[in-house]
Amino acid sequence: MSAHGNHKPRKRFGQNFLVDGSIIERIIDAINPAPDDAMVEIGPGQGALTRHLVASGVDLHVIEIDRDLAAALPTTVPGLKPENIHVGDALKMDPTSVVPTRAGQKLRVVGNLPYNISTPLLAHLLDFTGGIQDMHFMLQKEVVDRITTAPGSKAYGRLTLLCQYYCAAIPLFPVPPEAFSPAPRVDSAFFRLTPHPAPPVEVQDHALFQQVVAQAFSKRRKTLRNSLAPMMNAEMIAEAGIDASLRAEALSMEDYAALTAVVAHYQQ
């Protein structure tokens, strides 16, 4: 029996362990790890992906919040250096400071993320995209759909704009509940985020851009005239070249950049 044999998945950590060998192979193929990569895995759990990543020769560091799982990893994943195991909360860590990189080298990030913290964790990681080459994650399929959708979709929202502002988002393949133990009550999906060399739209004030987006979607069933009322009136919306009778999901990222520019102008 492995060092993990008696481990009971902990709901507070959102633990659902990947056990399907064919899915694991597809994930490793999609990541395509190379020996000269610097990589961090968030939530290695019982090492299902970790074993393959170590075998590929990458410089791998892992972040695990569960002390029992972290303590077992050197035994269950031969070749994983104990000093490369970081016990802590990924929400409170800078992933680019965990792995030593060469000059000009960027970090690759992978993980089967706990679904109960996926949105705040993604938002946290986006703060470090300047030092990241790409990110590959397993998430609830509904969340992946939200991240990768286009304007006009019911799934389109704040998370869509936040992720697509910083990264190109590509869904790779769905993963059924039975690929995990215990099986989650939702479908999952594996996807890729690749940071843009430069954002697709020009925004002078990133914090204000996020505020405008958040305000617009705070009452997504309302028209922009109503949802954006705390920040701007119909005349200001028109000044951005946008119809105030539209709803938040109808607007492109360029539209939100235009709204942000108008708000910034009136705040001067």
N, C-alpha and C positions, 0 to 999 in steps of 0.2 A: 504493500500500500504506500502511496506517495505521502510526502509530508503534508499534503493538502487533504488527505483522505478523510479526516474527521472534521473538516471545516464546514460549518453551516453558513450558507449565504446570508448576509446581513442586510435586512431591508433598509436600514438607515443609510447604508452606503450604496443602495441601488444595485446590488450584485446579481448579475445574471451572466454566468460563465459560458463562453463559446465552446462548444464541444463537437461540432460537426466538422470532420476533417476536410471534406470537399469545399466547404465555405472558407475554412482557414486557408486552404491552398489558393482559392480565388483572391482572397484578401492579399496574401503575400505577392501573388502575381501582379495585382494592381499597384501595390506599393513599389514593387521592383527594387528592393534594397540592393545597394552596391557597397563593396568593402570600404570605399572612401567616404561614405556618408556619415554625418553626425546626426544621431537620431534620439528622440526621447519618446518613450511610450507612456501614456497616461493611463493608469489603472491596469497594470499587467495581470492582476488577479492570480489565476493559477498557472499563468505562463503559456497559454495556448498559442498566442502569436509570438511571445518573447523567445521561445525556443527557436523558431524559424529565423527571427531577426538576428539572434546571436550567431546562429549557424551561417548566416550570410556574410559575416565578417564586419558588419557595421559597428561603429563606436556607439554602443547603445547604453543609455541611461534610462531608468524607469522611475516614475513617481507613483507611489502607492500609499493610500491613506490608512489601510488596514494593516496594523502592526504584525498581526499573526501571519498574514499572507506574505508580507515583505520579509519576515524572518525565514520563511520557508523557501523563498525563491532561489537562494544559492544552491540548495539541495535539488530542487525540482527542475532548475534550468542550468545544467552544467555549462560553464563558460561565462556565466554572468558574474561579473566582479562585484563582491559585496560593497565596495566603495562607490559603485555605480547605481546603487539602490537608494533612493531618496524617500524617506518616510515623511509624508506631509500631505497637505491639502493643495491640490493643483490650482484651486481658486485663489490661493494666496501666494503663489510662486511665479517667478519669471522663468519660463521654460528656456529662454535663451541664455540664462545664467547658470543653468544646471549642467549643460554639456560644454566642455572646452572645444572651441572651434578654431580652425586655422584662419589666417587673415583672408577675408573675402568669402569665407565659407558660411553658408546659411544652414540653419537647422531644419530637419524634417521631423514632423510631429505625427504620431499615430495613436489610436486608442479606441477601445470599445467603451465609450463614455457612459457613466451613470445617467440614465434618462431623467432622473429627478433633479439634476443640476445642469443639464445640457445647455440650456439657453444662457444662463449666467457664465458658464465656463467658456462657451464660444465667444461671448462678448469680451471676456477677460483676455482670451488668447489673441483676439484681433488687435489688441493694444500693442502686440509684439511682432506684427507681420513684417516690419522692416528687417528683422533678422531671421525670418522663416522662409524656406524654399517652398514647402508645400505641407498640407495637413490631410491626413486620411482618417476618417472617423466612421464608427458605427453609431447610428442614432435611431430613434423612433422614426419610422417611415413618414409619419405625418410631419415631423419637424424637418426632415430632409426635403419633403415636398414644398414646405414653406420657404426654405432657404433657396431652392433652385427654380422657383416659379417665375412667371413674367407678370407685368401689370395687367389688371383686369381679372385675375384669378381670385377666387375666394380665399385661397391660401396666402395670397400676397399681403405682406404686412411689414411691420417694423423690423423684424428679424431678417426678412428678405433684403431690405435696403441696407441694413447694417452690414450683412455678410457680403453682398454684391458690391458695395462701395469699396471694400478692402480687397476682395478676392473674386476670382472666377470660380463659380460653384458648379460642379458637375456630378450628377447622380451616377453611380456605377452599377449597382445591382441590388435587388431586394433580398432580404434574408427572413425566412419564416421563423415563427416562435420556437419550433422544435429544434432549431440549431443551437439553442441555449439550454442550460440547466441552472436554476429552474427556468422553465419556459415563461417569458413575459406574456402579458395579455394583449400585446400589440404586435403588429408587424414592424420589422426593422429594415434599414437600408444602409448600404455602405456608400460613401461619397468622398469627393476630393475638393479641397479648397486650395487654390493657387494664388498667392498674393499678387496683385497687379504691380507692375513696375512703377506706375503712377495711377492714382484714382481715375476712374472713367469720366468723372465730372470735376470741374474746378469749384472748390468750396474753400472760402477764406477762413471760416470759423467752423471747425468740425463739431464742436460741442453744440453750437447753435443749430447746425444742420440736424443733429440727432434730436434736439428739442422740438424742432419743427415737425419732423417725422413722427415723433412720439405723440405730439399734440394732435396731429391729423388723424392718427389711428386710435386715439383715446376714445373717440366716438365714431367708429368707422361706419355706422349706419346713417350718420348725419352727413349733410353736405359740408363742403369745406367752409362755407360761409358760417356755419354753426360750430364745427369742430375746431376751426382755427381762430375763433372769436377772441380767445384770451391773448392771442399774439398779434393778430392782424385783422383788418376789416375787409369787406368785399372789394373796395377800391384798391387796396394794396394787393390783393390777390390778382385782380385784373391787371395791375401794373406789372405783375410777373408774367402776363400773357396767358393766364389760366382762368377757366370758367369756374366761378365760385359755386356753381350748382353741382359740380362734380363731387364724387366721393373719393376718399383717400386712395382706394385701390386702383383708381383709374389713372393715377399720375405716375409718370416715369421718374427715374432718378434725376434726370435733367430738370424736370419740373420742380422737384423738391430743392434742387440747387438754386433755381431761380427764385423760389419763395424765400429761401434763406437769405439770398442777396438783398431782397427787398426789406426783410425784417432788419437785417444788419444796417442798411442805409438809414432806416428811421430810428435806429437806436443810437446813431452817432450824435 
